[in-house]
Amino acid sequence: MQDDHSTADRQSTASQAYAGVDIPMTPKRLEVYTTLLRAGQALSAYELIDRVNLNFSRQLTPISIYRMLEFLEQKHLVRKLKSAGKYVAINPTTQATDQQVLQFLICRECGDVKELGIDQRILVELKACIDSSGFQLKNWELELDCVCTNCSTHCGADTRK
Ligand SMILES: [Zn+2]
């Protein structure tokens, strides 16, 4: 997918997203992060390579994109969705508060992603239930199966399952 925005616009969007975030960024990392942030949906590493190469006239390889995604994950700017094998960008300006845990809602129909801060108390309660079952929680990241408002109204998606 190509858009009409110039490289300067894209860099500016990325810079705005970074306001107040002290993370060293090479131009390539910034391009990868910006592309993912602007996509507004989860992308696989290969989809991301195609977009970055197209938009920034790069020749990124899978090994380099995985390294950059790993760096961005460590800096909490990107999260890998294990169930989908795709990546989403975390906007540092919409981080969850201390009382919230950031979760992603991903539309199963169109791939649209929405960040949502969930009250930590809900997760604490969930953990207590898990503990009482004898199991141990190893990962707090929820991946909830969703349909976005647009798809549910336009496609008549069945949300009962
Ligand atoms: Zn949707």
Boltz pocket constraint, residues with backbone or C-beta under 6 A from the ligand:
constraints:
  - pocket:
      binder: B
      contacts: [[A, 107], [A, 108], [A, 109], [A, 110], [A, 111], [A, 112], [A, 147], [A, 148], [A, 149], [A, 150], [A, 151], [A, 152]]
      max_distance: 6.0
